[in-house]
Amino acid sequence: MSVSAHLEELKRKHDALSDQVETEQRSPGSSDLDIAEMKKQKLKLKEEITRLTA
């Protein structure tokens, strides 16, 4: 897999997690722990994207 393809995949996953976090935050029965875990995953993806583009 090329670096650009890998970056696109990471960005796609990051965007999907962003949407999922927003949905969960609007849901009255959502778990704060689940949301926190998704945010951690999102941050890791963002860090990887930044590392690969630097």
N, C-alpha and C positions, 0 to 999 in steps of 0.2 A: 504494500500500500504506500502510495506516495505521501509526502508530508502534507501537500495541499488537500489530498483526499482525507487524510487523517484529521486535519484541522476542520474541514467541513463536517465531518462526523461528530467531532467534539462540539462544534457550534450547534449542530442539530440537537444533540443530547442536552446541551445547556438550555436551549430555547424550550425544549419539551419539559424540562424540569421547572423552568420559570412558569410555564403555563400551569403545570401541576401544582406548584406552590400557591399560585394565585387562586386556583380552584379550591384547594384545601383550606386556605385562609378564609374564604367566603362561606365554607360549609360549617354549619353550627356544631356538628358532631366530630369535627376533625381533631386529631391528636396533636398537641404541641410538640411532642417528641418526634412524631413522624415528620412534621413540618421542619423541625430543626435538623433532622437527618437529611432531608432533601436539600436544605440550604447548604449543609456541609458538602454534599455531593456536588452541588452547583458550584460552590467555591473552588473545589478541587479541579473541576473541569475548567473554570475560568483561569486558574493558575497554570494549568497545563497549556491552555491556548496562549496565554501570555508568554510562557517559557518558549514555546515553539515559534512565536512570531518575533521574539526579541533578537 
